Amino acid sequence: MWTAALAAALVFTAGGLALLYLDDTNSQNAANQLNAQNQALKSQNKQLQAQLLTTQTNLTATLGELATVRAELEHPTLTIWNVPQQIMGPDWYLAGGAPDTFTYHLRATSSGPMSISILTLKDFAAALNCVTNGRGPTNYCMHYTGSPVISWLGVTTVNYDFHGAEGCADYVVVFTSAGNITVKPNVSVTYNPASTSTGSCAK
């Protein structure tokens, strides 16, 4: 009788050990699966973070480009004179107005010495009278009559941004030379209206 009981106890114990072993194996497998899933989620999270960083970088760049485009639309720049022209001696001149509400970008080179002045309309008229009345050639009168805003005398290149016309329609830009030269301009303007009168109009 006790032999049968002992055998039954051994069988029960072995079965219990087998069940415990199976439970432990299942738990380890489940833990391994969870760990693998966790690693996969971490990897996906890193990828998402990298994608988010790239998206944020692209968004910042796009916003910067939009700001640049908006600024260009609000203040467009237009080329108004880029055709080479000749001055045939001291009695010739080239002239053009500096348009109101614009910044005037004066850029030019020449094949020989040239003189350039930015004049008010009043001084331009006085310079023409100087020539008409025989007080001097155009190359002299345009730069020494009245009070030019600014002058460049005997130069072969000029690079200057004039802001006086941003709130004033009162300016003429005049080119002259003592000899025969070719002027190569690259003049442009940027729309930039002043909130108040500027230059001679503010006096």
Buried (B, 14 or more C-beta within 10 A) or exposed (E): EEEEEEEEEEEEEEEEEEEEEEEEEEEEEEEEEEEEEEEEEEEEEEEEEEEEEEEEEEEEEEEEEEEEEEEEEEEEEEEBBEEEEEBEBBEBBBBBBBBBBBBBBBBBBBBBEBBBBBBBEEBBBBBBEBBEEEEBBBBBBBBBBBEBBEBBEEBBEBEBEBBBBBBBEBBBBBBBBBEEBBBBBEBBBBBBEBEEEBBBBEE
